[in-house]
Amino acid sequence: SSGINAESQSVLLTNLNLSTSTTMTTTDLAPAYSPFFGCMGAASAIVFASFGAAYGTAKSGVGIASMAVMKPDLIMKSIIPVVMAGILAIYGLVVAALIAQGLDEAPDYDLFDGFCDFAAGLSVGFCGLAAGFAIGVVGDAGVRGTAQQPKLFVGMVLILIFGEVLGLYGLIIALILNTAH
């Protein structure tokens, strides 16, 4: 036995404004911590997408610097991976701004809103991180290879596009999730 009889439990629940039924009230669906998930979604979007952009930029930049020693005339042509990596951070920025724009206090921002925004931020963030890794590795090797064999340029750009589109997929899902509430 728990030490609380049925009558005492009923009085306690009544005093706390609770019921024993299974229906949820508005405050149950919109607790004070609901906006926390939206904030975490906005932070996840910009942080992870920026990590991917930074990695892609750094890794590709190393390849450009290495290649430019022997063929400095190819520097501007080889800047494509850096630009594509930078776009990933823009995806994260857009989603973080949309999430932040929709944030509100608890009664007007429920758990569904928070979870959708959290999922949107993770979607664009992790996809941007993965795309940044792909762009960095392909950009580094592709720039170095293009310096030795110029015919590789078109293939490098196509592979970079396939890497970039991974981030775009995350952006699309994030936008769908953000408009779901």
N, C-alpha and C positions, 0 to 999 in steps of 0.2 A: 504494500500500500504506500502511496506517495505522501500521506499525511494531510492531504487536502480533500475534504469530503465534497460531494457533488454540489451541495448548497453553497459552500464557500467558493468553489470554483465558478459557479454561476454569478455570484456577487462580484467576484474579481473581474470576470470578463465584462460584466455590465459596467463596472466602474472604469475599465480601460476602454470602453466603447468598442469592444470586440464582440464577435458572435461566434458560435460554434458551427455555423453553416459553411459550406465550401465556396460560396460565391465571393468574389474578390471585389473590393471597393476601389474607387479611383485612386486612393492613396496607396493601395497595394500595388497597383500597376504603375504608379508614378512616385516612387519613393524619392527622398531628398537626394540620393546619390545617382539618379538617372542621368543627369548631365555629365557626370564623370566619364561615362562610356563615350559620349560624343567628343569630349575633350581628348580622350585617349585616341579616338579615331583620327582627329585632326592632327594630333602630334605624330601618330604612326605614319600618316600619309606623307607628311613633309620630311620626317626624319629618315625613314627607310628609302623613300625615293631619292633623297639627297645623298644617302650613302651609296646607292647604286650609281648615281650621276658622278659622284666624286671618284669612285673606283674606276668607272669607265673612262673618265677624263684622265686620271693619273696613269692608268695602264696604257692607254692610247698615246698619251703624251710622252711616255718613255720610248715607245716605238718611233714616234715622230722625231724625237731628239736623236735617237740612235741612227735613224735613216738620214737625217738632215746633215750629218757630218760628211757623208759621201755625196749626197744629191740635194743640195740646198734649194734647188729650183722646184722640188716637189713638195715643199712645205705646205703651201696653200691648198694643193690638191689633196694632201694627206690630213687636212684638218677636219674632214667629214666625221670621223668617229667621235671627236671631241664635241662637235655640235650636236650630234645625235644623243650623246650621253647627257648633255645639258638639258635637252628637251625633257628627259625623264624627271628632273627636278621640277619643271614647270607643271607636269601632270600632278605631282604631289601637292604643289602649291595651289593649284586650282581646286582640287578636292578638299584640301585643308580649309581654304577660304569658304567654300560652299558649306562645309560642316559647321564652321565657326559662325557663319551667317545664320544658320538655323538653330543655334543653341538658344535655350530659354531656361527659365527656372522650372523646378520639379513639377508642379501641377500641369503645366502646359507642355512639358517635355517628358514623355513617359519612357518606360524601359524599352519598348519597341523602337522608339526613335533613337535612343541611345545605342541599342544593339545594331540597328541598321547603319548608323554613322560609324560605329566602331568597325563593323565588317567592311564598310566602304573604305575606311582609312587603311585597314590591313590589306585589302585587295590591291589598291593602287600602290601602296608602300612596298609590299613584298614582290609584286610584279615588276615594279621599278628597280628593286634591288637585283632581281634575277636578270632583268634586261641589261642593267649596268654591268653585271659580270660578263654577260655574253658580248656586249659591245666592247668592253675593255680587252678581252682576250682576242677577239676577232680583229679589233682595231690595231692592236700591237703587232700581231703576226701578219695581218693584211698589209699594213703600211710598210713593214720591212720587206715583205715579199714583192710588193708592187715596185719598190725601188730596184729590185733585181730583175723583175720580169713585169713590164708595164701591162701586159695582157691580163694580169690578175686583178686589175682595178675594178672591172665590172663585176666580177665574182665577189670581190670583197664588199662592194656596195650592196649587192643583193643579200649577202649574208648579214650585213649590218641592218638592213631593212627587216629581215626576219627576226633579228634580235630586238629591234625597236618595237616591233608590233606586239611583243610580249607585254611591254609596258602599256601599250595602247589597249590591250585586252583588259588589263587591270583598271584602267581609266574608265572604260565603258561599263564594266560591272559596278564600279564605284558610283558612277553617275546614276545607274539604274537603282542601286540601293539607296542613294541619297534622295531620290525622288519617290521612293516607295512609301514615305510617311508624310 
